[in-house]
Amino acid sequence: MMQAYGEGFELLKESGYDLDLAAIADLWNQGSVVRSWLLELAVDAFAKDPGLEKIAGYVEDTGEGRWTVQQAIERSVPMPVIAMSLFTRFRSRQSDSFSAKVLAALRNEFGGHAVKEK
C-alpha cells in the first residue's frame, strides 16, 4: 500500500498542477475506498513539509519485507508487489544505478534513444 500511495502522490506532484497533497490525502480519507491510517500519516507528513523537501528519497528496510519474500519463495507463493516494493527500497539507496546505465546504453545502441551524459 505504501508503494502504491508513493507512486500515486508522485504522479499527482508531477501533474503540472499546483495541488495540495495534504488536502487530497485528507479528502480521500473521508469515506473514499482508499481511506486508511496510512493516508492519515500522509496528511500529517504533507502538512509538515508539503513538497517533502526535507526528506531524502532513501528508504530503509527493517527485514519484514525480506522475510516475507523469502517465505514466499520457499512456499511458491507469488508476491510480486511486496517483492517489487522491497527492490524499490534497495534502488532508493543508489544515487546512480549501474543497471540503469546499462539499460540506457542498450536502448541507445539498438534504437538510438537519447542518453543523458554526465
C-alpha positions as CSV (number, residue, x, y, z in Angstrom):
1,M,0.0,0.0,0.0
2,M,2.8,2.4,0.9
3,Q,4.4,1.9,-2.5
4,A,1.1,2.5,-4.3
5,Y,0.5,5.7,-2.3
6,G,4.0,6.8,-3.0
7,E,3.6,6.3,-6.8
8,G,0.2,7.9,-6.8
9,F,1.3,11.0,-5.0
10,E,4.3,11.3,-7.3
11,L,2.1,11.3,-10.3
12,L,-0.1,14.0,-8.7
13,K,3.0,16.1,-7.8
14,E,4.3,15.8,-11.4
15,S,0.8,16.6,-12.9
16,G,1.7,20.2,-13.7
17,Y,-0.9,21.5,-11.4
18,D,-0.3,23.2,-8.0
19,L,-2.0,20.5,-5.9
20,D,-2.4,20.5,-2.2
21,L,-1.3,16.9,-1.5
22,A,-2.3,17.1,2.2
23,A,-5.8,18.2,1.2
24,I,-6.1,15.5,-1.3
25,A,-5.0,12.8,1.2
26,D,-7.4,14.2,3.7
27,L,-10.2,14.2,1.2
28,W,-9.5,10.6,0.2
29,N,-9.6,9.7,3.9
30,Q,-13.2,11.0,4.2
31,G,-15.2,8.0,3.1
32,S,-13.3,7.1,0.0
33,V,-12.5,3.5,-0.9
34,V,-8.8,4.2,-0.3
35,R,-9.3,5.5,3.3
36,S,-6.7,4.3,5.6
37,W,-4.4,5.1,8.6
38,L,-1.5,5.4,6.0
39,L,-3.4,8.3,4.4
40,E,-3.8,9.9,7.8
41,L,0.0,9.7,8.1
42,A,0.4,11.2,4.6
43,V,-1.8,14.1,5.6
44,D,0.5,14.7,8.6
45,A,3.7,14.4,6.5
46,F,2.4,16.8,3.8
47,A,1.2,19.2,6.4
48,K,4.7,19.3,8.0
49,D,6.6,19.5,4.6
50,P,4.2,20.0,1.6
51,G,6.9,19.1,-1.0
52,L,8.8,16.7,1.2
53,E,11.8,18.9,0.6
54,K,13.4,18.0,3.9
55,I,13.3,14.2,3.3
56,A,15.7,12.2,1.1
57,G,14.3,9.5,-1.1
58,Y,16.3,6.9,0.7
59,V,14.1,4.1,2.1
60,E,15.5,1.7,4.7
61,D,14.1,-1.8,5.2
62,T,13.7,-3.4,8.6
63,G,13.7,-7.0,7.4
64,E,10.0,-7.8,7.3
65,G,9.8,-7.5,3.5
66,R,12.9,-9.6,3.1
67,W,11.5,-12.3,5.4
68,T,8.1,-12.2,3.6
69,V,9.7,-12.5,0.1
70,Q,12.0,-15.4,1.4
71,Q,9.0,-17.2,2.8
72,A,7.0,-16.7,-0.4
73,I,9.8,-18.2,-2.4
74,E,10.2,-21.2,-0.1
75,R,6.4,-21.8,-0.3
76,S,6.0,-21.0,-4.0
77,V,3.5,-18.2,-3.2
78,P,3.6,-15.3,-5.8
79,M,4.0,-11.9,-4.1
80,P,5.1,-9.6,-6.9
81,V,4.0,-6.4,-5.2
82,I,5.9,-7.0,-2.0
83,A,9.0,-8.2,-3.9
84,M,8.9,-5.1,-6.1
85,S,8.4,-2.9,-3.1
86,L,11.5,-4.4,-1.4
87,F,13.6,-4.0,-4.5
88,T,12.4,-0.4,-4.9
89,R,13.7,0.2,-1.4
90,F,17.1,-1.1,-2.5
91,R,17.0,1.1,-5.6
92,S,16.2,4.2,-3.4
93,R,19.7,3.8,-1.8
94,Q,21.6,4.1,-5.1
95,S,22.5,7.6,-6.3
96,D,23.2,6.3,-9.8
97,S,22.2,2.7,-10.6
98,F,24.6,0.8,-12.8
99,S,21.8,-1.4,-14.2
100,A,20.0,1.9,-15.3
101,K,23.2,2.9,-17.1
102,V,23.3,-0.5,-18.9
103,L,19.7,-0.1,-19.8
104,A,20.3,3.4,-21.1
105,A,23.3,2.3,-23.1
106,L,21.4,-0.7,-24.7
107,R,18.4,1.5,-25.6
108,N,20.8,4.0,-27.2
109,E,22.6,1.2,-29.1
110,F,19.6,-0.6,-30.5
111,G,17.2,2.3,-31.0
112,G,19.2,5.5,-30.9
113,H,17.3,6.6,-27.8
114,A,18.8,9.6,-26.1
115,V,21.4,9.2,-23.3
116,K,21.9,11.7,-20.6
117,E,25.7,12.2,-20.2
118,K,27.5,13.4,-17.1
